Amino acid sequence: MVSVIVAAAGSGTRMNSSVKKQFISLLDIPVLIRTLKQFDLKEVDEIIIVTNEDDIDSVKNMIDSYNVNKVKSIIKGGQSRQDSIYNGLKIVKGDVVMIHDAARPFLDKDIILRNLETVSDHAGVVTCVPCKDTIKVVKDEFVKETLNRFELVNVQTPQTFITKKIKEAYDYIRTHEISVTDDASVAEIYGMAVKTVMGSYRNIKLTTPEDLWIGEAILKRG
């Protein structure tokens, strides 16, 4: 059984909008709905949406209005992303769990299937694409080091795990009060080997107003 946790509790402050980014309409359809529709596959058994408590009713109405399948639970998030994912993990029923950002509506079926195929042989999987830019380490406005671009990747979601293992990893970081920015980091800190799978440069996260322009271009191009 495969569960999907969709993280939809972000405030989206960098979007400079009164509407949270996951609820902004992109060519007349909310971003969250576009994201959820990508998981309407026979390989997925349940979707759990983690959102702000004040948004639970509006998310329920949105799901009903757009006739979204697979959503089994809409629950309250925590103070941070990792707290929200932990809340989701507590109720997942699948032995495999995919964790995905609500603000990444452009993933495709191939990315999902690559995650599921790979996690059958590895406890943890992270979606990524090769880094295009040269990355420099900067301190006090001076360059300290230039990293090898060919060893770097841009990390995306979904990130997929054997449920039992990622639950253990989350329990570990909570016990040790460790903060992270993605789920693969939780697995890494716990000592799990995390396998990479190829994502897509289209699988962008909508974070700033400029990303909405790019998103509309992607949709119009098809």
PLY file of the C-alpha trace (Angstrom):
ply
format ascii 1.0
element vertex 222
property float x
property float y
property float z
element edge 221
property int vertex1
property int vertex2
end_header
0.00 0.00 0.00
1.29 3.46 -0.93
0.45 6.60 1.04
1.16 10.18 -0.01
1.59 13.05 2.44
1.07 16.44 0.81
2.59 19.31 2.81
0.18 22.23 2.45
0.73 24.15 5.68
3.16 26.78 4.39
2.44 30.49 4.73
4.03 31.44 1.41
5.40 34.79 2.62
7.82 35.08 -0.31
4.89 35.00 -2.74
3.84 38.49 -1.56
0.18 37.49 -1.85
-2.78 37.60 0.50
-3.58 34.09 -0.73
-1.30 31.26 0.39
0.68 29.89 -2.54
-0.89 26.43 -2.41
-4.34 28.01 -2.86
-3.46 30.48 -5.62
-5.23 29.75 -8.90
-2.99 28.87 -11.80
-4.98 29.23 -15.03
-8.19 29.08 -12.98
-7.32 25.93 -10.97
-5.82 26.11 -7.45
-2.22 24.94 -7.17
-3.14 22.38 -4.51
-5.73 20.78 -6.79
-3.25 20.57 -9.67
-0.79 18.85 -7.34
-3.31 16.37 -5.96
-4.52 15.40 -9.44
-1.02 14.14 -10.28
-1.41 11.41 -7.66
-4.69 10.10 -9.07
-2.96 6.87 -10.10
-3.70 3.21 -9.47
-0.33 2.93 -7.71
-1.44 5.39 -4.99
-3.85 4.19 -2.29
-4.32 7.23 -0.06
-3.46 10.90 0.18
-3.11 12.76 3.47
-3.12 16.55 3.31
-1.41 18.41 6.13
-2.50 22.03 6.31
-3.11 24.88 8.75
-5.98 24.30 11.14
-7.77 27.41 9.86
-7.63 26.08 6.29
-8.98 22.56 6.87
-12.60 23.41 6.02
-11.69 25.36 2.89
-9.44 22.50 1.72
-12.32 20.05 2.25
-14.61 22.26 0.17
-11.96 22.56 -2.52
-11.52 18.78 -2.67
-15.28 18.30 -3.04
-15.63 21.03 -5.65
-12.96 19.57 -7.89
-13.89 15.93 -7.25
-10.38 14.92 -6.14
-9.89 11.23 -5.53
-7.61 9.40 -3.09
-7.74 12.01 -0.28
-8.47 10.11 2.93
-7.53 12.67 5.60
-6.99 16.42 5.97
-5.17 17.15 9.20
-3.60 19.99 11.14
0.06 20.76 10.58
2.65 21.75 13.15
4.82 24.78 13.84
7.39 23.71 11.23
7.37 21.58 8.10
8.99 18.68 9.90
6.34 18.86 12.63
3.64 18.79 9.96
5.13 15.76 8.21
5.44 13.99 11.56
1.72 14.55 12.13
1.03 12.97 8.76
3.30 10.01 9.40
1.37 9.16 12.54
-1.72 8.22 10.51
-0.39 6.79 7.24
-1.53 3.27 6.46
0.86 2.42 3.64
4.09 0.51 4.05
5.55 3.03 1.58
5.07 6.78 1.98
5.73 9.55 -0.55
6.13 13.07 0.80
5.42 15.94 -1.58
5.17 19.74 -1.50
1.71 21.12 -2.30
3.41 23.92 -4.25
4.98 21.51 -6.78
2.10 20.91 -9.21
4.24 19.94 -12.22
5.53 16.52 -11.25
4.55 13.78 -13.67
3.68 10.10 -13.52
7.19 9.02 -14.53
8.72 10.76 -11.49
6.22 9.06 -9.20
6.86 5.64 -10.74
10.65 6.07 -10.56
10.30 6.80 -6.84
8.15 3.75 -6.23
10.32 1.42 -8.29
13.49 2.57 -6.54
12.16 2.46 -2.98
11.48 -1.26 -3.44
15.26 -1.78 -3.20
16.21 1.16 -0.97
14.73 2.51 2.25
14.87 6.12 1.08
14.60 7.91 -2.26
15.04 11.59 -3.14
14.01 13.22 -6.42
16.61 15.60 -7.85
18.05 17.19 -10.98
21.67 18.08 -11.80
22.65 21.57 -10.68
22.95 23.97 -13.63
24.70 26.84 -11.86
28.12 27.20 -10.28
27.68 27.26 -6.49
29.99 29.24 -4.21
30.26 29.25 -0.43
30.17 32.86 0.79
30.96 34.30 4.21
30.82 37.99 5.09
30.27 38.79 1.39
33.50 37.09 0.30
33.80 33.85 -1.64
35.35 31.11 0.48
34.99 28.13 -1.81
33.65 27.08 -5.20
31.90 23.72 -5.11
32.14 21.11 -7.85
28.92 21.58 -9.80
29.11 18.05 -11.17
28.72 16.63 -7.66
25.71 18.82 -6.83
22.00 18.36 -7.37
18.89 20.42 -6.79
16.57 18.47 -4.52
12.87 18.19 -5.28
9.89 16.23 -4.04
8.43 13.65 -3.94
10.75 11.94 -1.51
9.80 8.35 -0.82
10.50 6.00 2.07
9.71 2.71 3.69
7.22 4.00 6.25
8.63 2.14 9.24
12.14 3.48 8.59
11.21 7.14 8.09
9.03 7.03 11.22
12.03 5.79 13.18
14.15 8.56 11.66
11.63 11.24 12.58
11.43 9.91 16.14
15.22 10.18 16.30
15.44 13.83 15.22
12.60 14.80 17.53
14.34 13.14 20.47
17.57 14.96 19.63
15.82 18.27 18.77
17.38 18.45 15.28
15.95 20.84 12.67
15.96 19.94 8.97
14.63 21.38 5.72
13.66 18.20 3.89
12.76 14.60 4.61
15.85 13.09 3.00
17.89 15.00 5.58
15.96 13.23 8.33
16.87 9.89 6.77
20.51 10.89 6.28
20.93 11.99 9.90
19.46 8.70 11.05
22.01 6.83 8.95
19.76 5.66 6.12
21.20 5.36 2.63
19.18 7.67 0.36
19.10 6.84 -3.36
18.62 9.57 -5.95
16.17 9.41 -8.84
15.91 11.83 -11.74
13.29 14.54 -11.43
12.46 17.20 -13.98
13.37 20.85 -14.46
9.63 21.43 -14.91
8.99 20.14 -11.38
9.50 23.59 -9.85
8.32 24.74 -6.46
6.14 27.83 -6.64
7.75 30.19 -4.14
7.90 33.72 -5.59
5.64 35.70 -7.98
8.08 34.99 -10.82
7.46 31.28 -10.36
3.79 31.81 -11.20
4.75 33.25 -14.59
6.93 30.22 -15.23
4.15 27.92 -14.08
1.65 29.47 -16.47
4.15 29.11 -19.30
4.60 25.42 -18.48
0.83 24.85 -18.52
0.31 26.76 -21.77
3.14 24.88 -23.46
1.63 21.57 -22.36
0 1
1 2
2 3
3 4
4 5
5 6
6 7
7 8
8 9
9 10
10 11
11 12
12 13
13 14
14 15
15 16
16 17
17 18
18 19
19 20
20 21
21 22
22 23
23 24
24 25
25 26
26 27
27 28
28 29
29 30
30 31
31 32
32 33
33 34
34 35
35 36
36 37
37 38
38 39
39 40
40 41
41 42
42 43
43 44
44 45
45 46
46 47
47 48
48 49
49 50
50 51
51 52
52 53
53 54
54 55
55 56
56 57
57 58
58 59
59 60
60 61
61 62
62 63
63 64
64 65
65 66
66 67
67 68
68 69
69 70
70 71
71 72
72 73
73 74
74 75
75 76
76 77
77 78
78 79
79 80
80 81
81 82
82 83
83 84
84 85
85 86
86 87
87 88
88 89
89 90
90 91
91 92
92 93
93 94
94 95
95 96
96 97
97 98
98 99
99 100
100 101
101 102
102 103
103 104
104 105
105 106
106 107
107 108
108 109
109 110
110 111
111 112
112 113
113 114
114 115
115 116
116 117
117 118
118 119
119 120
120 121
121 122
122 123
123 124
124 125
125 126
126 127
127 128
128 129
129 130
130 131
131 132
132 133
133 134
134 135
135 136
136 137
137 138
138 139
139 140
140 141
141 142
142 143
143 144
144 145
145 146
146 147
147 148
148 149
149 150
150 151
151 152
152 153
153 154
154 155
155 156
156 157
157 158
158 159
159 160
160 161
161 162
162 163
163 164
164 165
165 166
166 167
167 168
168 169
169 170
170 171
171 172
172 173
173 174
174 175
175 176
176 177
177 178
178 179
179 180
180 181
181 182
182 183
183 184
184 185
185 186
186 187
187 188
188 189
189 190
190 191
191 192
192 193
193 194
194 195
195 196
196 197
197 198
198 199
199 200
200 201
201 202
202 203
203 204
204 205
205 206
206 207
207 208
208 209
209 210
210 211
211 212
212 213
213 214
214 215
215 216
216 217
217 218
218 219
219 220
220 221
